[in-house]
Structure formats: structure tokens, C-alpha cells
Amino acid sequence: MRFSTFIDDTYPDQVRKNIDRLVWGRLLSNACYRFAPPFIAVIARGLDVTVAQMGVAFMIGEFAGLASPFIGRLVDRGNRVVSMTIGMAVLTLAVVVAATSTSLVVFAASMFVLSGAKVLFDTALIVWVNDHVPYERRGHIVGIIETSWALSLFIGVAIMGAATAIFSWRVGFLVGAIGMAITGALIVSALPRHEAHAPTRTEIRGTVPRNGYFVFASAFLLMGASQCLGITFGPWFEDEFGFSSVALIAVVIVLGIFELVSSVGSSRVTDTWGKEISVRRGSVLMVVSTIVMAIFAHSAPIAVPMLVLFILGFEFALVSMLPLAANIVPNSGGIGLGLTVGAGTCGRAIFSTVSTSLYDSVGPVGPALTAAALSAITVVLISLYARSAR
């Protein structure tokens, strides 16, 4: 699959030449990161723990995102390609540790390292794009790169899930580690390291404008809402509808297809609509779908399509938010992006344990209504940011 065909000759040569490798690298890193939640019940059985205990492990892993502001500053001052290389290498090692873990403690530690390494890789990649593409045109490039989030489901996670169904979840992780190592090597061998240093023509300014905190809070809520359903739909569909691992893989593929549609749609309209309006519209779709999902939580023909619409709205909102976040702090995309990612991963961390606890206590309605509330507050906050930025 070639992503460079979606970029015309008006974009810099380095972006057009390397976009394919970067998207595939991001795809594999996303697959490794996203593999565990849909199969949380399977992994929990393998480690002889409960789903709620696994939720705590994921929470610990997500707290690595709190280092995002620090990582963003390092990326701003350093070599983007070196940062990407370190991130991909450590991520691959963390996935291998997860595959061979025999206790919940080791598994949680591997998730923590994996999350931190992914923040480093993602931040360095987006800042590299910022170095080469002007702000008014970044929405298109970021949208293309973020198709990797969708593709990671119906290509990466689906393949890892198939390995899980045939062999075990440990083999699924190892498949992801091998893919990450291969794509990482291709990226390192292709990107010119001498062009990836922090720009010397600008100063790194760390002052965050007050309205930037609306974006950070929106990221916290948006990612928290996503985690509420992303981490519970697997056990929900198993318990309520009797879905097998194969059926879950089918759901994952469908989610990936609609995420791809959403990413492509964002790349085409976000620059035209405006970043803030695009985030708001995606969040509204999340609110509507989760409310319907909560009402019909025991009906698969309604709940499954609503989950698909929820993921579509989330992906559209998130992709639209990334170029906005990278432009919060002038001349320092890594700081704004790092703080946004840190807030988002903190939201994922907290609602990993909140959503699994709610699921164990009240069933799928609890996580669904929580996601609806978080999405609704996101609509309000991003509207306040848009008003203050005028």
C-alpha cells in the first residue's frame, strides 16, 4: 500500500519520499499498542487474573504518558530521527517482554515502557512533519499519517489476533514485535539524519498560552472516553453476545475500516472546516452513539454499529486535534503536542481502571454513559478554545 500517491508535488520531497515508511512504522507501533485491550479477557485468563486487575495494569502503562511534556522538550531540542529510532527500539523490546511475561507485575511494566516509547516515537514523527510542512497544510499530512491508527486495527491487530486465535496471545505479541523491528529498520535506513536536527533559526519557547489548557483538557476527556469502550467492548461482547476470539477479530476489522474512513475524511476536510470545528463534530458523534449504545446495551444489532460510529467520531476528532496541539506553543511543536499526548494518556490511564471497575459492577451501561459524559464535556471545552482563539 502506497500512501505517497495521496501527496502532490507541492509538498517537500523528503515528506513524499518517506511518507510510506513512516505510515507503516506508525501502523506497527499502533498495532502493538492496541493489541491488548480487545483481548483483555484472553490475556487475563492466561495470567490467571481478573479483567479489573488487567485494567489496573493498563492504567499503570498509560501513566507513562505523564512523561510526554518532558519527552516533547527533548524532541524539540534533539535529532528527530534519533528520537524515532530510540522509540521504535524500546517499543519492540517492551513487546517482547509482554509476550514472555509470567506475572501481572511484569506485564504492567512492559505496558508502561511500551507506552513511553510510543510517545517518543509519535512525538518525534509529528515534529519531523512540522519541520517540513507549514501549519495551514499539516492537516492533510497528519490525516494521512493517522490512517495508520485505523489500519493498525484491520491489518496489524487483526493479524496479531489471528495468531492469538491459532496459537496464543503471546505469539500475537511476538508477531507485532517482528513487524515493528522490520519497519523500524526501514525507517532508520531511509531518513536523512543530518536534516533532522532541531531548527537553529528559532528559539525553543516553553510558554503555554492559557487557552492551550482547553486543548489539553479536551485530550484528557477524549482519550478517556475512548478507553472506556476500547477496553471493555471485548469482555462485553464475549459475556453479553457470546462472541469468540474470531468474532472479536471481525469486529476489530470493521472498526479499523471505519477508522480509516474517518482518518481519510479528516485529511480532506479538517483544513477546510477548521481544526476546532472538526474536533467538535467528531465529539458530538461520540455523544450520540454512546447514549444509544447505553440504551440498547443488550442488543448486538444496535450496540455493535453504535460502537463503530463512536470509533469513527473519536478518530475524526483525534486526528483533527493533533495539528492543533502541535501549534499551541509557537516554534515548539513538541511541547504543545507532548502536553496534549500526556493529558490524553493520563485520561486513558485513569479510565482504564474506572471503566473496568464499572463494567464489573454495573455492566456495559456504566462505561458507555461515562464515555458519553466525557465526550459532551469535550464539545464544551473545544468550543471555549475556539472562541478564545479568535
TORGULUM-666143 format. One record per residue (C-alpha): chain; x, y, z. Coordinates in Angstrom, 1 decimal. Example, Ala and Ser with C-alpha at 12.3 -4.5 7.8 and 13.67 -1.06 7.14 Angstrom:
  kette      xx      yy      zz
      A    12.3    -4.5     7.8
      A    13.7    -1.1     7.1
REM end
This chain:
  kette      xx      yy      zz
      A     0.0     0.0     0.0
      A     1.5     3.4    -1.1
      A     0.4     6.5     0.8
      A     2.6     8.8    -1.2
      A     0.1     8.7    -4.1
      A    -2.1    11.0    -1.9
      A     0.5    13.7    -1.7
      A     1.1    16.0    -4.7
      A     4.3    17.6    -5.9
      A     3.7    20.8    -3.9
      A     4.8    19.0    -0.7
      A     8.5    18.8     0.2
      A    10.5    15.9    -1.4
      A    11.5    14.4     2.0
      A     7.9    14.1     3.0
      A     6.8    12.5    -0.2
      A     9.8    10.1    -0.3
      A     9.4     8.9     3.2
      A     5.7     9.0     4.0
      A     5.2     5.3     3.1
      A     7.9     4.1     5.6
      A     6.6     6.5     8.3
      A     3.0     5.4     8.0
      A     3.9     1.7     8.1
      A     6.1     2.3    11.1
      A     3.3     4.1    12.8
      A     0.9     1.3    11.8
      A     3.0    -1.4    13.5
      A     3.6     0.7    16.6
      A    -0.1     1.3    16.9
      A    -0.9    -2.4    16.4
      A     1.5    -3.3    19.2
      A    -0.1    -0.7    21.4
      A    -3.7    -1.5    20.6
      A    -3.5    -5.3    20.5
      A    -4.0    -6.0    24.2
      A    -7.4    -4.2    25.0
      A    -9.7    -6.2    22.7
      A    -8.2    -9.4    24.0
      A    -8.0    -8.3    27.7
      A   -10.2   -11.2    28.8
      A    -7.9   -13.7    26.9
      A    -4.7   -12.3    28.4
      A    -6.3   -12.1    31.9
      A    -7.1   -15.8    31.7
      A    -3.5   -16.5    30.6
      A    -2.1   -14.6    33.5
      A    -4.7   -16.0    35.9
      A    -6.1   -12.6    36.9
      A    -9.4   -10.7    36.6
      A   -10.4    -8.2    34.0
      A   -10.4    -5.5    36.7
      A    -6.8    -6.4    37.6
      A    -5.8    -6.1    34.0
      A    -7.5    -2.7    34.0
      A    -5.1    -1.7    36.7
      A    -2.1    -3.0    34.6
      A    -3.3    -0.9    31.6
      A    -3.7     2.1    33.9
      A    -0.1     1.8    35.1
      A     1.0     1.5    31.5
      A    -0.8     4.6    30.4
      A     0.7     6.7    33.1
      A     3.9     6.7    31.1
      A     2.2     9.4    29.1
      A     2.8    11.8    32.0
      A     6.4    12.0    30.7
      A     5.1    13.4    27.4
      A     5.9    17.1    28.2
      A     9.5    16.1    29.1
      A     9.8    14.0    26.0
      A     8.4    16.8    23.9
      A    11.0    19.2    25.1
      A    13.8    16.6    24.4
      A    12.5    16.1    20.8
      A    12.3    19.9    20.2
      A    16.0    20.2    21.1
      A    17.3    17.0    19.6
      A    17.5    15.0    16.4
      A    14.1    13.8    15.2
      A    15.4    10.6    13.6
      A    17.5     9.6    16.6
      A    14.4    10.1    18.8
      A    12.3     8.0    16.5
      A    15.0     5.2    16.4
      A    15.2     5.0    20.2
      A    11.4     5.0    20.5
      A    11.0     2.1    18.0
      A    13.8     0.0    19.5
      A    12.5     0.3    23.1
      A     8.9    -0.3    21.9
      A    10.0    -3.5    20.2
      A    11.8    -4.7    23.4
      A     8.8    -3.9    25.5
      A     6.5    -6.0    23.3
      A     8.9    -9.0    23.6
      A     8.8    -8.6    27.4
      A     5.0    -8.5    27.3
      A     4.9   -11.7    25.2
      A     7.1   -13.6    27.7
      A     5.7   -12.1    30.9
      A     4.5   -14.6    33.5
      A     3.0   -12.2    36.1
      A     0.8    -9.2    36.1
      A     3.6    -7.0    37.5
      A     5.9    -7.8    34.6
      A     3.1    -7.3    32.1
      A     2.2    -3.9    33.6
      A     5.8    -2.9    33.5
      A     6.1    -3.8    29.8
      A     2.9    -1.8    29.1
      A     4.4     1.2    30.9
      A     7.7     1.0    28.8
      A     5.7     0.4    25.6
      A     3.5     3.5    26.2
      A     6.5     5.7    26.9
      A     8.4     4.5    23.9
      A     5.4     5.1    21.7
      A     5.1     8.7    22.9
      A     8.7     9.3    22.0
      A     8.2     7.8    18.5
      A     4.9     9.6    17.8
      A     6.1    13.0    19.1
      A     9.3    12.8    17.1
      A     7.4    11.8    13.9
      A     4.9    14.7    14.2
      A     7.6    17.2    15.0
      A     9.5    16.0    12.0
      A     6.4    16.7     9.9
      A     6.1    20.2    11.5
      A     9.7    20.9    10.4
      A     8.8    20.2     6.8
      A     5.2    21.2     6.3
      A     3.6    24.7     7.1
      A     0.7    24.7     9.6
      A    -2.0    25.5     7.1
      A    -1.2    22.3     5.2
      A    -0.4    19.9     8.1
      A    -4.0    18.7     8.4
      A    -3.7    16.7     5.2
      A    -0.3    15.1     6.0
      A    -1.3    14.3     9.6
      A    -4.6    12.8     8.4
      A    -2.6    10.5     6.0
      A    -0.2     9.5     8.8
      A    -3.1     8.9    11.2
      A    -4.7     6.4     8.8
      A    -2.1     4.1    10.4
      A    -4.3     4.2    13.6
      A    -7.2     2.7    11.6
      A    -5.0     0.4     9.6
      A    -3.4    -0.9    12.7
      A    -6.7    -2.5    13.6
      A    -7.7    -4.3    10.5
      A    -4.2    -5.1     9.4
      A    -1.9    -5.2    12.4
      A    -4.2    -6.2    15.3
      A    -6.2    -8.5    13.0
      A    -3.0   -10.4    12.1
      A    -1.9   -10.5    15.8
      A    -5.4   -11.5    16.7
      A    -5.3   -14.4    14.2
      A    -2.0   -15.5    15.7
      A    -3.8   -15.4    19.1
      A    -6.7   -17.5    17.9
      A    -4.5   -20.1    16.3
      A    -1.7   -20.2    18.8
      A    -1.8   -17.8    21.9
      A    -1.7   -14.2    22.8
      A     2.0   -14.5    23.4
      A     2.6   -15.4    19.8
      A     0.3   -12.4    18.9
      A     2.7   -10.1    20.7
      A     5.7   -11.6    19.1
      A     4.3   -11.2    15.6
      A     3.9    -7.5    16.4
      A     7.5    -7.2    17.7
      A     8.9    -8.8    14.5
      A     6.9    -6.4    12.3
      A     8.0    -3.4    14.4
      A    11.6    -4.4    14.1
      A    11.4    -4.7    10.3
      A     9.6    -1.4     9.7
      A    11.9     0.4    12.2
      A    15.0    -0.7    10.3
      A    13.5     0.6     7.0
      A    12.8     4.0     8.6
      A    16.2     4.4    10.1
      A    17.9     3.4     6.9
      A    15.9     5.9     4.8
      A    15.5     9.1     6.8
      A    18.4    11.6     6.4
      A    19.7    12.1     9.9
      A    21.6    15.3     9.1
      A    18.3    17.1     8.2
      A    16.5    16.0    11.4
      A    18.1    18.3    14.0
      A    16.1    21.0    15.8
      A    15.9    24.1    13.6
      A    18.6    26.6    14.6
      A    16.8    29.6    13.3
      A    14.2    29.6    16.1
      A    14.3    29.7    19.9
      A    12.6    27.0    21.9
      A     9.9    28.8    23.8
      A     8.1    26.9    26.5
      A     5.3    29.4    27.3
      A     1.9    27.8    27.0
      A    -1.0    30.2    26.4
      A    -3.9    30.0    28.8
      A    -6.4    28.8    26.2
      A    -4.0    25.9    25.4
      A    -5.3    24.2    28.6
      A    -8.7    23.8    27.0
      A    -7.0    21.6    24.4
      A    -5.1    19.6    27.0
      A    -8.3    19.0    29.0
      A   -10.1    18.0    25.8
      A    -7.4    15.5    25.0
      A    -7.8    14.0    28.5
      A   -11.5    13.7    28.2
      A   -11.5    12.5    24.5
      A    -8.9     9.7    25.2
      A   -10.6     8.8    28.5
      A   -13.9     8.4    26.6
      A   -12.2     6.2    24.0
      A   -10.7     4.0    26.7
      A   -14.0     3.5    28.4
      A   -15.3     1.4    25.5
      A   -12.0     0.4    23.9
      A   -11.0    -1.6    26.9
      A   -14.5    -3.1    27.8
      A   -16.1    -3.9    24.4
      A   -14.1    -7.2    24.2
      A   -15.4    -8.7    27.5
      A   -18.8    -7.0    26.9
      A   -19.3    -8.8    23.6
      A   -18.0   -12.1    25.0
      A   -20.3   -12.0    28.0
      A   -23.4   -10.5    26.5
      A   -23.4   -11.8    23.0
      A   -21.2   -14.9    23.2
      A   -18.5   -13.5    20.8
      A   -15.5   -15.7    20.3
      A   -11.9   -14.5    19.6
      A   -12.7   -14.9    15.8
      A   -15.8   -12.8    16.2
      A   -13.8   -10.1    18.1
      A   -11.3   -10.1    15.2
      A   -14.1    -9.4    12.8
      A   -15.3    -6.5    15.0
      A   -11.8    -5.2    15.1
      A   -11.5    -5.3    11.3
      A   -14.8    -3.4    10.9
      A   -13.6    -0.8    13.4
      A   -10.4    -0.4    11.5
      A   -12.2     0.1     8.2
      A   -14.4     2.9     9.7
      A   -11.4     4.5    11.4
      A    -9.7     4.6     8.1
      A   -12.7     6.3     6.5
      A   -12.6     8.8     9.4
      A    -8.9     9.5     9.0
      A    -9.1    10.0     5.3
      A   -12.2    12.2     5.8
      A   -10.2    14.3     8.3
      A    -7.3    14.7     5.9
      A    -9.7    16.0     3.3
      A   -11.9    18.4     5.3
      A   -10.1    19.4     8.5
      A    -8.0    22.2     6.9
      A   -11.2    23.5     5.2
      A   -13.6    23.2     8.2
      A   -11.1    24.3    10.8
      A    -9.4    22.1    13.4
      A   -11.7    23.2    16.3
      A   -14.9    22.6    14.3
      A   -13.7    19.2    13.2
      A   -12.9    18.1    16.8
      A   -16.3    19.3    18.0
      A   -18.2    17.5    15.2
      A   -16.4    14.2    15.9
      A   -17.1    14.6    19.7
      A   -20.8    15.2    19.1
      A   -21.0    11.9    17.1
      A   -19.4    10.2    20.1
      A   -22.0    11.6    22.5
      A   -24.9    10.4    20.3
      A   -23.6     7.0    19.7
      A   -22.7     6.2    23.3
      A   -26.1     7.3    24.5
      A   -27.9     5.0    22.0
      A   -25.4     2.2    22.9
      A   -26.2     2.5    26.6
      A   -29.9     2.3    26.0
      A   -29.5    -0.8    23.8
      A   -26.6    -2.4    25.6
      A   -28.2    -5.8    25.4
      A   -28.9    -5.7    21.6
      A   -26.0    -6.7    19.4
      A   -27.6    -5.4    16.1
      A   -27.7    -1.9    17.7
      A   -24.7    -1.9    20.1
      A   -22.1    -3.0    17.6
      A   -23.0    -0.4    14.9
      A   -23.1     2.3    17.6
      A   -19.6     1.2    18.7
      A   -18.5     1.6    15.1
      A   -19.9     5.2    14.9
      A   -18.3     6.0    18.3
      A   -14.9     5.0    17.0
      A   -15.5     6.9    13.7
      A   -16.3    10.1    15.7
      A   -13.3     9.6    18.0
      A   -10.8     9.1    15.2
      A   -12.1    12.1    13.4
      A   -11.8    14.3    16.5
      A    -8.4    13.0    17.5
      A    -6.8    13.4    14.0
      A    -8.2    16.9    13.8
      A    -6.7    17.8    17.2
      A    -3.1    16.8    16.5
      A    -2.1    19.6    14.2
      A    -4.0    22.0    16.5
      A    -2.0    20.7    19.5
      A     1.3    21.0    17.7
      A     0.7    24.6    17.0
      A    -0.2    25.7    20.6
      A     3.3    26.8    21.6
      A     5.0    28.9    18.8
      A     8.2    27.5    17.5
      A     7.9    24.5    19.7
      A     5.6    21.8    18.4
      A     6.9    19.2    20.7
      A     5.9    21.0    23.9
      A     2.2    21.5    22.8
      A     2.0    18.0    21.3
      A     3.7    16.5    24.3
      A     1.4    18.1    26.8
      A    -1.6    17.1    24.7
      A    -0.5    13.5    24.4
      A     0.4    13.5    28.1
      A    -3.1    14.7    29.1
      A    -4.6    12.1    26.7
      A    -2.7     9.2    28.0
      A    -3.4    10.3    31.6
      A    -7.1    10.1    30.6
      A    -6.6     6.7    29.2
      A    -4.8     5.6    32.4
      A    -7.5     6.8    34.8
      A   -10.4     5.5    32.8
      A    -8.7     2.1    32.2
      A    -9.4     1.2    35.8
      A   -12.6     3.3    36.1
      A   -14.2     1.6    33.1
      A   -13.2    -2.0    34.0
      A   -14.4    -1.4    37.6
      A   -17.7     0.0    36.3
      A   -18.0    -3.0    33.9
      A   -17.5    -5.5    36.7
      A   -20.0    -3.7    39.0
      A   -22.8    -2.5    36.7
      A   -22.1    -3.9    33.3
      A   -21.6    -2.2    29.9
      A   -24.0     0.6    30.6
      A   -21.6     2.2    33.1
      A   -18.6     2.6    30.7
      A   -21.0     3.7    27.9
      A   -22.6     6.5    29.9
      A   -19.2     7.6    31.2
      A   -17.9     7.9    27.7
      A   -21.0    10.0    26.7
      A   -20.4    12.4    29.6
      A   -16.7    12.8    28.8
      A   -17.4    13.4    25.1
      A   -20.1    16.0    25.9
      A   -17.6    18.0    28.1
      A   -15.1    17.8    25.3
      A   -17.6    19.6    23.0
      A   -17.9    22.4    25.5
      A   -14.1    22.8    26.1
      A   -13.1    22.8    22.4
      A   -15.8    25.4    21.8
      A   -14.4    27.6    24.5
      A   -10.9    27.2    22.9
      A   -12.3    28.2    19.5
      A   -13.9    31.3    21.0
      A   -10.7    32.3    22.8
      A    -8.5    31.8    19.8
      A   -10.4    34.2    17.6
REM end
